[in-house]
Amino acid sequence: MPAWQEKPCKDAHGPFRLLRQVAGSSRLEREGGTPVQIVRKLFLVLALLPALAAAGMAPAAAATRTQADPFVAEVLKLTNQYRAANGLPPVVWNQQIGNISQQWAEEQNRRITGGSFEMETIHRAGYGSTQLPAGWDWYTENIGINNTARQVVDWWMGSPVHRKGMLSPYATDIGIGWMKTTDPAYYGMYVVVENLAGYASTRATLPEVDLSSIHEGDIAAVDASGYLYVYPSAGGGDLWDRTYLSAGWKDAVQVEVADWNSDGVQDIVATRKNGTLVVSYGQKAGGLAPPRTVGSASWQGLEIEVTRWKRSDQYPGILATSVADGKLYYYPNTNGSSYGARSQVGTGFKGLSTLALDYDADGKMDLIARTKTGTGQLKLYRSNGSGKFISETRKIIRTSGWNKMVHLSSVSGHLGSGSLGILAAEKSGNLRYFPVTKNKVGSGITIGRGGWETLRLGS
């Protein structure tokens, strides 16, 4: 098993596979939480289930489709048109992968004709990965049955999980196979198999794209097994829409997303149960470097938030609240790899949840604290930009309802460049986003439904 390979996700919509990522579930795909059912006379039957296994060589297909085949050419053209429209380089034809796709399209047609076609067995053992030419670092597979190439590709693009594979920046090579169904119940529709894979050798010949796994506005989460995932920005996403990053985070107490070394790639900053502070640097080629310990056991008993507290900060530092006495400290990040001596910022924060954001849009970071008054208020602590609070009466910016939240953090860029908001996980399990504009917290929107209260979140 490669060093970055881990166990499969347990959700029905697992992430697409890289050697440094874990694969998705091999269970029946679900759309909107409802199983996609096969009906023999259904107008549309499509499936995608990504997977990961050891690489091998492709078997010979009974028929050979080349990129000159009109149907293949149309699927390839449409796939690359959608990629171009989303700022991605084209995928290139790989005849070996095409043979793999064709062989499986023929097998599906045989099953349809013989009456043994089932969604549960629509993918071969290894889901095609064992047949791929050696050297791949990413792959996924789409299977569709429809009347035209356009209908097949458009359906894939209309399904979030299929779309994510087709628009992956890791994809470089493609193979396509098809058969026109011979069972009258399918009305002569096309069975189409599209295999996408990523190869470093091909990637070097294509226009450069951003392959980093974490971006500003993304949400990090650790599940009960200690697997670390990232959920994309720009619209949120539910539990299936995530990318695996690494294992070994079961003892993480807090997880923060921040560009700790200011290299343009987001990193993970976390505290562990043993009191250490670790940084796992995001890689421009994707994935995370192994966690590096940057702080000793002195971080036990502190609740942290990574932010640029002072206007002069070159790197994000750490605001830390002492659980025992409620004192608030700031640890400057001196060089992107360590921290300096702390200074006390304030007192009176015992038992309060805090988050940092520039509430009044004056270019100076502020602190918002959830109080215990009533059903939970949000109180504003404005800063002077130099590490101290302004001496003034503290303003209540939201009056109630925040005690039902089990997680609060600030997040920038989640709903587009320049956006600012509050991420809140409810006890009920839903994930909410509250947009923040100058001196105003807007109405919350639900960006994730169910299960979020079980995750350790960071943003």
Solvent accessible surface area in square Angstrom, and as a share of the most:
residue,aa,sasa,rsa
1,M,176,0.78
2,P,57,0.36
3,A,101,0.78
4,W,85,0.30
5,Q,32,0.14
6,E,52,0.23
7,K,134,0.57
8,P,80,0.50
9,C,6,0.04
10,K,155,0.66
11,D,28,0.14
12,A,14,0.11
13,H,17,0.08
14,G,5,0.04
15,P,1,0.01
16,F,9,0.04
17,R,19,0.07
18,L,2,0.01
19,L,64,0.32
20,R,39,0.14
21,Q,6,0.03
22,V,0,0.00
23,A,2,0.01
24,G,1,0.01
25,S,5,0.03
26,S,65,0.42
27,R,126,0.46
28,L,48,0.24
29,E,4,0.02
30,R,93,0.34
31,E,53,0.24
32,G,86,0.83
33,G,58,0.55
34,T,86,0.50
35,P,50,0.31
36,V,29,0.17
37,Q,125,0.56
38,I,48,0.24
39,V,81,0.46
40,R,101,0.37
41,K,136,0.58
42,L,67,0.33
43,F,123,0.51
44,L,35,0.17
45,V,2,0.01
46,L,2,0.01
47,A,1,0.00
48,L,1,0.01
49,L,12,0.06
50,P,5,0.03
51,A,4,0.03
52,L,19,0.10
53,A,33,0.26
54,A,83,0.64
55,A,47,0.36
56,G,22,0.21
57,M,123,0.55
58,A,27,0.21
59,P,60,0.38
60,A,96,0.75
61,A,20,0.15
62,A,92,0.71
63,A,39,0.30
64,T,89,0.51
65,R,44,0.16
66,T,58,0.34
67,Q,95,0.42
68,A,87,0.68
69,D,26,0.13
70,P,112,0.71
71,F,25,0.11
72,V,0,0.00
73,A,39,0.30
74,E,58,0.26
75,V,0,0.00
76,L,22,0.11
77,K,99,0.42
78,L,1,0.01
79,T,0,0.00
80,N,31,0.16
81,Q,93,0.41
82,Y,57,0.22
83,R,1,0.00
84,A,68,0.53
85,A,86,0.66
86,N,64,0.33
87,G,65,0.62
88,L,29,0.15
89,P,11,0.07
90,P,61,0.38
91,V,3,0.02
92,V,54,0.31
93,W,37,0.13
94,N,28,0.14
95,Q,62,0.27
96,Q,75,0.34
97,I,0,0.00
98,G,0,0.00
99,N,34,0.17
100,I,0,0.00
101,S,0,0.00
102,Q,0,0.00
103,Q,45,0.20
104,W,16,0.06
105,A,0,0.00
106,E,10,0.05
107,E,37,0.16
108,Q,0,0.00
109,N,11,0.06
110,R,129,0.47
111,R,53,0.19
112,I,0,0.00
113,T,80,0.47
114,G,64,0.62
115,G,54,0.52
116,S,64,0.41
117,F,17,0.07
118,E,93,0.42
119,M,12,0.05
120,E,132,0.59
121,T,66,0.38
122,I,2,0.01
123,H,17,0.08
124,R,20,0.07
125,A,95,0.74
126,G,21,0.21
127,Y,43,0.16
128,G,0,0.00
129,S,0,0.00
130,T,50,0.29
131,Q,39,0.17
132,L,0,0.00
133,P,12,0.08
134,A,70,0.54
135,G,56,0.54
136,W,8,0.03
137,D,21,0.11
138,W,2,0.01
139,Y,0,0.00
140,T,0,0.00
141,E,0,0.00
142,N,0,0.00
143,I,1,0.01
144,G,0,0.00
145,I,1,0.00
146,N,3,0.02
147,N,53,0.27
148,T,63,0.36
149,A,7,0.05
150,R,111,0.40
151,Q,64,0.28
152,V,0,0.00
153,V,0,0.00
154,D,55,0.28
155,W,63,0.22
156,W,0,0.00
157,M,13,0.06
158,G,66,0.63
159,S,4,0.02
160,P,71,0.45
161,V,5,0.03
162,H,0,0.00
163,R,96,0.35
164,K,57,0.24
165,G,0,0.00
166,M,0,0.00
167,L,25,0.13
168,S,9,0.06
169,P,40,0.25
170,Y,16,0.06
171,A,1,0.01
172,T,1,0.01
173,D,9,0.04
174,I,0,0.00
175,G,0,0.00
176,I,0,0.00
177,G,0,0.00
178,W,38,0.13
179,M,47,0.21
180,K,103,0.43
181,T,8,0.05
182,T,93,0.54
183,D,18,0.09
184,P,115,0.72
185,A,19,0.15
186,Y,1,0.00
187,Y,143,0.54
188,G,25,0.24
189,M,5,0.02
190,Y,44,0.17
191,V,0,0.00
192,V,0,0.00
193,V,0,0.00
194,E,0,0.00
195,N,0,0.00
196,L,0,0.00
197,A,0,0.00
198,G,0,0.00
199,Y,16,0.06
200,A,67,0.52
201,S,87,0.56
202,T,24,0.14
203,R,43,0.16
204,A,89,0.69
205,T,109,0.63
206,L,29,0.15
207,P,89,0.56
208,E,173,0.78
209,V,32,0.19
210,D,86,0.45
211,L,20,0.10
212,S,10,0.06
213,S,16,0.10
214,I,3,0.01
215,H,75,0.34
216,E,104,0.47
217,G,6,0.06
218,D,8,0.04
219,I,2,0.01
220,A,0,0.00
221,A,1,0.00
222,V,0,0.00
223,D,25,0.13
224,A,83,0.65
225,S,47,0.30
226,G,0,0.00
227,Y,24,0.09
228,L,0,0.00
229,Y,2,0.01
230,V,6,0.04
231,Y,2,0.01
232,P,46,0.29
233,S,28,0.18
234,A,78,0.60
235,G,51,0.49
236,G,8,0.08
237,G,17,0.16
238,D,45,0.23
239,L,50,0.25
240,W,53,0.19
241,D,23,0.12
242,R,18,0.06
243,T,23,0.14
244,Y,1,0.00
245,L,1,0.00
246,S,16,0.11
247,A,33,0.26
248,G,54,0.52
249,W,1,0.00
250,K,130,0.55
251,D,50,0.26
252,A,1,0.01
253,V,75,0.43
254,Q,42,0.18
255,V,2,0.01
256,E,17,0.07
257,V,15,0.09
258,A,11,0.08
259,D,21,0.11
260,W,0,0.00
261,N,46,0.23
262,S,44,0.29
263,D,59,0.30
264,G,67,0.64
265,V,9,0.05
266,Q,27,0.12
267,D,0,0.00
268,I,0,0.00
269,V,0,0.00
270,A,0,0.00
271,T,4,0.02
272,R,35,0.13
273,K,128,0.54
274,N,87,0.45
275,G,0,0.00
276,T,23,0.13
277,L,0,0.00
278,V,4,0.02
279,V,0,0.00
280,S,1,0.01
281,Y,24,0.09
282,G,6,0.06
283,Q,69,0.31
284,K,136,0.58
285,A,63,0.49
286,G,5,0.05
287,G,2,0.02
288,L,1,0.01
289,A,26,0.20
290,P,102,0.64
291,P,59,0.37
292,R,131,0.48
293,T,85,0.49
294,V,26,0.15
295,G,4,0.04
296,S,75,0.48
297,A,60,0.46
298,S,76,0.49
299,W,5,0.02
300,Q,118,0.52
301,G,43,0.41
302,L,21,0.10
303,E,82,0.37
304,I,9,0.05
305,E,19,0.08
306,V,17,0.10
307,T,14,0.08
308,R,99,0.36
309,W,1,0.00
310,K,66,0.28
311,R,155,0.57
312,S,100,0.64
313,D,28,0.14
314,Q,130,0.58
315,Y,36,0.14
316,P,6,0.04
317,G,0,0.00
318,I,0,0.00
319,L,5,0.02
320,A,0,0.00
321,T,8,0.04
322,S,16,0.10
323,V,78,0.45
324,A,81,0.63
325,D,72,0.37
326,G,0,0.00
327,K,73,0.31
328,L,1,0.01
329,Y,23,0.09
330,Y,2,0.01
331,Y,18,0.07
332,P,41,0.26
333,N,11,0.06
334,T,80,0.46
335,N,84,0.43
336,G,2,0.02
337,S,44,0.28
338,S,40,0.26
339,Y,56,0.21
340,G,19,0.19
341,A,94,0.73
342,R,114,0.42
343,S,53,0.34
344,Q,79,0.35
345,V,16,0.09
346,G,15,0.15
347,T,83,0.48
348,G,58,0.56
349,F,3,0.01
350,K,124,0.53
351,G,53,0.51
352,L,28,0.14
353,S,35,0.22
354,T,30,0.18
355,L,2,0.01
356,A,5,0.04
357,L,3,0.01
358,D,31,0.16
359,Y,5,0.02
360,D,13,0.07
361,A,62,0.48
362,D,59,0.31
363,G,46,0.44
364,K,55,0.23
365,M,44,0.19
366,D,0,0.00
367,L,1,0.00
368,I,1,0.00
369,A,0,0.00
370,R,43,0.16
371,T,14,0.08
372,K,144,0.61
373,T,78,0.45
374,G,67,0.64
375,T,79,0.46
376,G,0,0.00
377,Q,35,0.16
378,L,1,0.01
379,K,53,0.22
380,L,9,0.05
381,Y,29,0.11
382,R,70,0.26
383,S,0,0.00
384,N,63,0.32
385,G,5,0.04
386,S,76,0.49
387,G,5,0.05
388,K,108,0.46
389,F,34,0.14
390,I,50,0.25
391,S,112,0.72
392,E,68,0.31
393,T,128,0.74
394,R,67,0.25
395,K,112,0.47
396,I,61,0.31
397,I,21,0.11
398,R,70,0.25
399,T,95,0.55
400,S,64,0.42
401,G,30,0.28
402,W,5,0.02
403,N,58,0.30
404,K,103,0.44
405,M,7,0.03
406,V,76,0.44
407,H,37,0.16
408,L,20,0.10
409,S,8,0.05
410,S,19,0.12
411,V,6,0.03
412,S,46,0.30
413,G,11,0.11
414,H,0,0.00
415,L,66,0.33
416,G,31,0.30
417,S,124,0.80
418,G,80,0.77
419,S,28,0.18
420,L,45,0.23
421,G,0,0.00
422,I,0,0.00
423,L,0,0.00
424,A,0,0.00
425,A,1,0.01
426,E,18,0.08
427,K,129,0.55
428,S,89,0.57
429,G,0,0.00
430,N,40,0.20
431,L,1,0.00
432,R,59,0.21
433,Y,2,0.01
434,F,12,0.05
435,P,46,0.29
436,V,9,0.05
437,T,90,0.52
438,K,137,0.58
439,N,69,0.35
440,K,125,0.53
441,V,11,0.06
442,G,13,0.13
443,S,92,0.59
444,G,16,0.16
445,I,81,0.41
446,T,42,0.24
447,I,20,0.10
448,G,1,0.01
449,R,161,0.59
450,G,31,0.30
451,G,24,0.23
452,W,1,0.00
453,E,71,0.32
454,T,91,0.53
455,L,24,0.12
456,R,65,0.24
457,L,12,0.06
458,G,0,0.00
459,S,19,0.12
